[in-house]
Amino acid sequence: MVNTEEFTKRIKIIIEHYNISAAILAEKMKVQRSSISHILSGRNKPSLDFVMKILNAFPEVELYWLLNGTGSFPKTKQEENTTPLPPPTIQHNTKATIKNDIQPNIAITKDSDIERIVIFYKDGSFKSYTS
């Protein structure tokens, strides 16, 4: 559930950040001025359509920041290009070869070559090395 008071504060932050009036905000969002006025006064709650119009008019606004204050405004380059990855699925190859002092915690044999090494980072990104 969106806290309307906090949402209104974030709308005011957007207005201040761009140094625009509520009328110009309405114009950029392609909504009536009264829509902005009613949201800012607390008379109306924001609709999904209203939220989407903000995001379309101002790409630097991050959805989760607008709705619940998490994240940052304006978006950083990293937030714009980052799509959360699902948790990695780890597959154990029991016929890997130990190279470069890597000590895996799986049973291995020395008669095979390593095909690929994948390193997973806490932020969901990964690097893949193939031989």
NORDA-V422451 format. One record per helix or strand. SS is the DSSP state (H for helix, E for strand). FROM is the first residue (numbers start at 1). LEN is the number of residues. If there is no record, write none. Layout:
BEGIN
ss=SS from=FROM len=LEN
ss=SS from=FROM len=LEN
END
This chain:
BEGIN
ss=H from=4 len=15
ss=H from=22 len=8
ss=H from=33 len=9
ss=H from=48 len=10
ss=H from=63 len=6
ss=H from=77 len=5
ss=E from=116 len=5
ss=E from=126 len=5
END
